[in-house]
């Protein structure tokens, strides 16, 4: 008796990496999960964009450093397709990559290290497929460090932030610091359900897709300044 999900119910994954052995390893791992399936493989960013439009995956596992078109440019092309496009999970050798903030700005929903345990990669795909961001505190700190090296962000928040309540701004500051809902709830003496409600309202009011984009917006608008969280 098989426990595999029907094909139409599985999370559809596209793998984009310029190393054939890496792609092959990811394919075997992803296809071993009953609720996941690999639709195709791309060896560069241009091919990733073409296959994304052709195959319409739910999640793209995207390497950043690829020939012809890198992962950052590929994400910008994919994001230009609108909100119905796939969520992008960056798979990278993080310590060697200085493009974290640019990747989030381009639309990445999360990061996973290439040397992560197999179960972590499968978990990351499922998280991102649901529309949630995979942004751990350690990755957030690296992103903040990268942002701090960028040109100074506007000091005055734009008008869209004026619609936020004091509590929502407070929650946004904690999200930008990389804190989980549980950690925010503990710090602000709220229930986790209440924190989730605030985060949901932030996503709606600020018209961003996920938690990763909330972090980007918080730093770009100056509502949070690197080194103050």
Secondary structure by P-SEA (a helix, b strand, c coil): ccccccccccbbbbbbcccaaaaaaaaaaaaaccccccccccccaaaaaaaaaaccccccccccccccccaaaaaaaaaaccccbbbbbbbccccccccaaaaaaacccccccccccaaaaaaaaaaaaaccccccaaaaaaaaaaaaaccccccccccccccccaaaaaaaaaaaacccaaaaaaaacccaaaaaaaaaaaaaaaccccaaaaaaaaaaacccccccc
